[in-house]
Amino acid sequence: MNFTFHTTPEIVFRSGSIREIGDLMGARFKRPILLTDKGLIEAGLVEPAIGSLEAAGVSILLFDDVAADPPAGKVKQAVNAARAHRADSVIGLGGGSSMDTAKVVSVLMNSEQSLEDIYGTDTVRGKRAPLALCPTTSGTGSEVTSISVITTEEDTKVAVVDNALYPDLAVLDPELTFGLPRHVTAATGIDAMVHAIEAYTNINRKNPVSDALAREALRLLSSNIVAACEKPGDRNAREAMMLGAMLAGQAFANSPVGAVHGMAYPLGGIFHVPHGLSNSLMLEPVLRFNAPNADHQYAELADVIAPGATGTHAQKCDAFIRRIVEIVEATGVERRLSQLGISHNDLPRMAEDAMKGQRVLQNNPRAVTYDDALAMYTEVL
C-alpha cells in the first residue's frame, strides 16, 4: 500500500480564536491583505479580526470585494491590490470564495505568472506569500486543501491544484458560523458531506487516512446538520459541523472528489448557483448512478449514518441513499433545478460543460458520458 498525505501544517480550532488572530499571526504578518466580502463586513464578523490585528501592530489592507464562485476579473483585482499595498502576507476570511481567492493572491502577488498560467495541476512556480485562512462556513474545507476553483472569463469553472495552496495557518472559530442563515448552513453542510462521500469512493487516490477522516466527517456532519439548521446558536452542533467540514476537506484534498462536483460545476459557472447548493442538487442522482459500481462502499458508509441497516451490499447501499435523501430534505434546501430558473433547454449546455470536468470525473466510481449527465440533470429538473 503506497500513498502520500498532505494537509495544513498548523490548525487552531477554538471558539473565540478569531479575536486572537493578531497574537496568532502578528509575529509573521506585518502588512497583510485581508480578503473577505461585504456581507461579512455588514454582519460584523470581520471587525474582531481587524481589531485583533491592529492591536498587534499589523498594517492591514481590507479587500472586501470578493465575489461568489471567484470570477477571474475579481481575483486579478485582488492581486493588484496586494501589490499596491506591498503586502507581505495574505489572510482569507470567509467562505470558500474568500479562501480560494486568498490562495491565488498569495501565489501571484510576487510572481510573474498570470492567473491563466496557473490553471491546472502543479503549475505554480516560485514561492507564495505567507497565507492564513479563516472559514466562516462549515462546508468547503478550503482551509485544509490545495485547491482553488476559479470562474473564467468564459463562465467555466477551472481549478488551480498545487501543494503551494495549503496555507501556513488555519484558524477555525465555530462562533463565526452561529449567525449563518438556514439555507447557507444546509447547502454548505451538504457540500461537506459530499466531500466525505466522494473522497471515500475515489477510484484513483483512495487511501486509509482519507477513509478514516471521511467516515468521521460524515458521522459528525450527518448527525448535526439538521440541529445546526434548526438551532443556529447550538454550540455543540456548530462545533461538530466545523470540525466535520475540516476533516472532510482533509479527506478530499488527498482523495479528490468525483461526479457530484463535476455535475455541480456548470450550475455555478453558468447560473451562479452557490457551490454548496449545486452539490446538494446533484447528490442523489449521482449516488443512484454510481450505486452499481460503489454499492460496497456506500454500504460501509451506511454503517456510519444508518447503523440499523442490514442485508446485502445492495440493500445497505439503498439504505444509505435513502438516509442521505432524508437528511437533505430535512434541511429544507431546494431540490429541483427548475426552482432556480433552469429550464429543459439549458440542460444540453450543462451536460457539455460537465464533460469538460475530467479532472474530477476521472475519480468517479462509474464513468460518466454526455448522455449520462443529461439524464441526471433531467432527473432533478
Secondary structure, 3 states (H helix, E strand, C coil): CCCCCCCCCEEEECCCHHHHHHHHHCCCCCCEEEECEHHHHHCCCCHHHHHHHHHCCCCCEEECECCCCCEHHHHHHHHHHHHHHCCCEEEEEECHHHHHHHHHHHHHCCCCCCCHHHCEECCCCCCCCCEEEEECCCCCCHHHCCEEEEECCCCCEEEEECHHHCCCEEEECHHHHCCCCHHHHHHHHHHHHHHHHHHHCCCCCCCHHHHHHHHHHHHHHHHHHHHHHHCCCCHHHHHHHHHHHHHHHHHHHHCCCCHHHHHHHHHHHHHCCCHHHHHHHHHHHHHHHHHHHHHHHHHHHHHHHCCCCCCCHHHHHHHHHHHHHHHHHHHCCCCCHHHHCCCHHHHHHHHHHHHCCHHHHCCCCCCCCHHHHHHHHHHCC
